[in-house]
Amino acid sequence: ATGGGSGLYIPVPPATALLADTRYYVTSGGTVTLPLGTGSLTAGTFVKVTKKPGYTVFINAIGADDIATDLGNDTSIEFDATQECVFIFDGTSTWDLQIGSVN
C-alpha cells in the first residue's frame, strides 16, 4: 500500500493510521500509527511526519514492527521537536528514525 508521493504534506488529525511513502502534517497533539511493515513493505519505504511547533505527537509502530532510534528500539516515540521525523523501513521489521529539517 502506498500513499501520495507528490512531496506535499497531507494534514491529518491524531489517531490516524499512516500510509507508506507519504508525508504527513499532524494538525494537533496526539498519537499516529506507522503502517505495518513486517511481511508487507520493502526496504526503503518511508513515512515523513511533521507538526506545528509546541505540539507533542506520539508515533507508534504496530504488529512485530519497532522503531530504531539512537537510544535503542521501541514501539513508540514521543515527537516534540520542531523538525520532521523521517522513518525508513529496513525491509524486515524496523522503522529507522532519521531527523531532518522541514524546508
N, C-alpha and C positions, 0 to 999 in steps of 0.2 A: 504494500500500500504506500503510495506516495502522495504528497500534498503539492501545493503550488510551488514551483521553482522560479518564480518571476523575480525574486530578490526583494519583494515588498514584504513588510511585516503585517501579518494578519492580526487584528485586535481580537482578543479572546478574554472572557471573564475567568476568574478562578473556577476550579472544578472541571476544567477542560481536559479531555484526553487528546494529547497532541499527536500529530501525524508525522511520519518520516519525511525528510527532505523538505522541510517547511520552516519558515521564520515566523515567530510569534511575538506580539507585544501584549503582555498581560496587563489588563486595564486597572486592576486593583490588587491589594494584598490577598493572599490565599494560597491554594495548592493547585498545581497542574501535574499531569502524569505523562511521562515519556511513553512512546509506543513500545509494545513488546518486541524485543529484538531477537531473543533466543528462538531459533528454529524458523524465523521468518524474514529477517533482514540481512543484507550483505555488509561486509566490511566497507567502511567509508560513508555509510548512510549517516546523515546529520540531522540535528534539530537545533535551531538557534532560538534563544529566548531573551527578550529584553523587557524592561518595565520602567515605569515612572520612578525617578529618584524618591526615596522616602518610603516606598512600599517594600514589604518583605514578602517574598514568594518562595514557597517550598516546592521543590521539584522532586517527584517520586519516580522510581523505577518499579516495574511490576514483574510478576512471574519469577523466573530464575535470574532476571537481569539485576545488575548492580551498577553503581556509578563510581568510577575511579577518580579520586582527587589526589592532591599532593599530601593529604593527611591519611590516605588509605581508601578502602572501598566501603560503600554504604548503600542503602536502598533509598535514601532521601537526603537532599541537601537543602540548606537554607540560603537563599539568594537575596542578599540585602545590599550589595554593592550597586553602583550606578552603571556599570558596564553590562554587556550582554554575556550570557552563558552560551557556549557552543559545545554541543555534545556530539561526539563522533563514535559510531558503533564499531566495535572491533571484529564483528563477524561471528563471535561466539556467544558471549553473554554480558558484555561490559560496555557501558557508555562512558567514554573517556571525556572528562570535563576539560575544556580549554576556555580560557577567558580572553576576550578581545574587546577593544573599544567599539562603541557604536559610532558609525560615521554620520 
